[in-house]
């Protein structure tokens, strides 16, 4: 007789990323979706009233209560605001629950790197040293033994998958900044009622925001090992799409580096990575090619000592819930691809 599937909670399961995690776990062969805990303020609801992809009466969200915590799950995915995620993660860890946190609470290790405008002081700084940064393709061994995984942000995921192989291979000029031009669908901002995200404002439009001041810039710099003397110039934009994300990276290369070096670095890094698809030189990703998959598509070109590298992901899949499930698979010794569309 096969052992029972480990029970998993999705906490914050009524937001965009949380709903995606519920959908994936509901059909996952290796885990049992035990409870969907409502996002703060949402309360008990039939999920079909939030997203018609769910059958009426099939799954309900419930408030988090002390009674639920008396029977903790094997693992929990947290799709909550930073402060709420930090507090709940600590409580769950004390009860033996393994946690994948989709917020930004455990991504940036040093408080000095956290953007001041976010107004966030970490209530559990001791856990920062324990949290594993869950960029799946680069942290497999550490994720497998982790109690707490900090799921990367959507823009950092797309950026780092394209950039880390080149930086680790020493191909990028260390004296030049890295320029990241990012564009994402509106779900990247979460489920919120703000004028900028209304249909009439976002449709037929492209709008930059938080230019050179986005919380994902220090996350990218930290993962690359950059200090303050080596900036990441990051300019995100909102596209009139529901989902999907693209980053275009502009890089100055070291003298003598050419297209074959870029190709070799990327190919060597992702030879055993089923969710990274290298399109090749002068072959460009498209958002529609990755939507509703857990895949990252990468293309590149080199000319005049510079490289342009483009990556595309689904911000709710590889950029959030899909990568969280990928990390959960690694934590429980399952096939990395299990339950995930490629």
N, C-alpha and C positions, 0 to 999 in steps of 0.2 A: 504494500500500500504506500502510495506517495505521501510525503508529509504535507500537511495543510499549508495552503498559500499564506504567506505572512500578511497580516492585516495592515492596511495603510490608511491614514487620514489625509485628506486635502483640507487645509485650514485657509480660509479666504477663498472658498470654492465658488463664489458668485461673481468674482471679477473675471476679466478676459483670460489671464494666464491660469487662474484657478479652474475655470470651466474647461479649459483645454486639458489640464491635468486630470480632471474628473473623466473626461471623454476617453483619454488614453488608458487610465487605470481601470475603467469600467470594462474594457475588453482585453486587458493584459492577462496572458496565460499564467504568469508567475506570481501575481499579487492579488489580494482581495481588497477592493475598495470598501473599507469598513464604515467610515463616516465622512460626510462632507460637512465641514464646519463653516458656517456662514461668515462672510466678510463682516467687519465691524459695522454694526447698525443695520445689517440686512435681515437678521432673524430667520425664522423657519420659513422656507419657501419650497414650492415644487419647482425644480430647475427648468421644467418646460415653460414656465412663465417668464423665464429670463432668456432662454435660448430654445427655439422650437426644434432644434436638432434632438433634444431629449424627449422621449415619449412621456405623455402625461402620467403622473403617478409613479414613474420609474425610480427617480432619485429625488430625495428632499434634502435640503440643507437644514442643519440644526444649530442652535446656539451652543457655544462651548460652555460646559457646566462642570462643577466639581464631580458630579456622578460619572460623567464620561471619563474624567481623568483618573478615576479609580480603576478603570480597565484600559490602560494605555495600549496603543498599537505597537507593532514592531517598528514602524517608521512613519514619519509625517512629512508632507510637503507643505511649506509655509508660503502662502502668497498674500502677505500682509504688509502694511507700512513698516518702515524700519524699526521704530521704537516698539511697536507691538510684537514684531517678529523676534526681536532681541530678548524681550522678557519671556515670551512663551517658549522659545528655544531652550532657554536655561531650565525652565520648569520641566519640559519634556525630557531633556537629557538626564536630569536627576532621576527620572522614572525609568531610565533604560531605553528610551525611544531614540532611534537614529533619525537625524533631521537633515533634510535638504531645504535650505532657505533660499527662496527666490527674491527676497528683498535685497537691499544694499547693506544690511546691518553688519555683515561679517566679511565683506569683500575687501575693505581698505583697513590695513592693520594699524597704521599710525594715525592718531587723531589729527595730527598736523597736516596730513594729506587730504582730510575730508573737507570739501568746499564749505567755507564759512556760511554761505547763504542758505545752506540746507538746514541750518539750525538744529543739528542733531548731535547730542552728547550720548555716547554709548553707555547704557546702564550696566553692561556686563563685559568690561574690557578684558577680563581674564580669558574669556572664550575666544577672543580674537586670535590669540596665539595658537589655539587648537584647531580653528576652522581651516579646512582645506579648500583652496580656491578651485572650484569644480569645472575647469575647462577640460572636458572629458578626455580629449585626445592627448593632452599633455600631462595629465595627473592621474592616469589610470591606477597605478599602484598605491598612491596615497589615498585616493578615493575609496579603494577596496577596503581599507582598514579604518576609515574615518567614522567618527560618531556624528560629526557636524560638517556639512558641505555647504559652502557659500556658492550658490549657482551664479555664474557670471551674468552681467547685464547683456542686453541684446546687442548694442553697438560694440562693446568690448569683445563679445564672442566673434562677430564677423571680422572685426579689425585684427584681433590677435591670431585667429586661424590663418589669416593671410600674411601677417607680419612676423610672427615668432620664428618661423623657419629661416627667414632672411636675417633677422637679428642674431639668432643663435649661430648662424654660419658666418657671421662677421662680414656680411655683404653691404651693409648700409653705412654711409659716411657718418661717423659719430659726432661730427661737428655741425651737422645740419639737423633742423627740426623735422619731425615727421608730421605731415599734413594729412588729416583725415576729413574727407567730405562725406557725411553720412546722410542718408535719406530713409525715412521710415513711414509706414502706414500709421493711421491715427490710433490704432489700438496700442501702439507703443507708449502712449501717455496714460494708459489705464482707462477705466470706466469713470468718467468725470463729466460734470455739467459745467463747462466753461465756454464762453462765447467763441473762443478760437477754434473749438472742436465741433461746433455746430456744422451741419451739412452745408449750409449756405456760405459759411466762412471758409471751410476746408476744400469744398469741391472746386475743380478747375483752378487750383491754386497750389503754390509751393512756397512755404514760409520757413525761414531760418529762425532758430531760437537758441538761447543760452550759448551764443557763439563765444568760444574761448573761455567759457565759464560753466561748462556742463560737468555734472558729477561723474560722468563716465571717463573724462579725460585723465584724472589721477588714477583711476582703476586701470586704465590701459597702461599708463606710465609705470605703475607699480609692477604689473605683470611682466613688462619688458625689462624691468630692472633699471629704468631711467631715474636719475636724480634730478633735482631742480634745475641743474645747468643744461639739461637736454629736454626741451619741451615737446609736448604733443599738442599740435594746433588742431583743435577739433571743432568743426562747424556742423551741427545736426540740422536737418530740415524735416518738415512734415509734408508728406505727399497725400494726395486725395485718393488713398487706398485704404481698405480695411486692414490689411495685413501684408507683410513683406518688408524687407529692409535691404539696403545696398550701401556698401562703403567703397569709396574710391580713395586709394592711398597714393600720395605723391612722395617719392623717396629720391634723395641724392645718394648715389652708390659710391663705394670706394673705387679708387682708380683701378682700371683693368677688369672690373666686374662686368660681365655681359649676360645676355639672355640664357646661354647654357648653364651658367651658375645659378640663376634664379630657378630654372627648371629643375636642376639637380637638387637644390635645397628643398623645394616643395615636394618633389617626388619622394625623396628620402624620408621626409618627415611623415608622410601620409600613406606610405605603402600598405600599412595594415589598419587604415582608418576607413571603415565602410561608409561613414557619413560625410566624408570630404571628397568632392569630385573636382579634379583638376582638369579644366577645359583645355588648357594649353596657351601658348603664346599667341597673342592677337585673336583670341577667342574669348568672347565676353559673356559673363553671366547675365541672366535676366531674372527679375523678380518672379515672373510667372513660372519660371522653371523650378522654383524651390517652394512655392506656397503649398502648405499642408504636408510638407515633408520635414524630416529632421536633418536635411542635407545642407551643406555649405558648398556652393559652387565658386570656383576661383579661376580668374583669367588674368593675364599680365602682358606687358610689353616693355621693352627696354630701348632707349635711344639717347644719345648724347650724354651719357653718364648718369642718366636718371631712369627710374622705373615707375610705371603706373600699374598698381595691382588693384583689381576689383573683386569684391566678394559679395555674395548674396545669400541671405537666409530668410526663413519665415520667422519674424520676431516673436511669435507666440509658440513656435515649435523649437527649433534649435536655439532661438534666443531666449527661451523661457521654459515652458512646460516639457517640451521634447527633450531638452538637455537634462532637465531634472529627472525624468524617467530614465534616461541613459545613465545618469549617475546612480540612481537607485538600483538599476541592474548591476552596475559594477560593485556597489556596496554589498549586495547579497549574492555575489558570485554567479550571476546569470549571464547569458549571452548579452553583449552590449546592445545588440540590435533588437532584442526581444520586445514585442509590443509596439514597435515604432516603424512608421512608414519611411522608406528611404527614397 
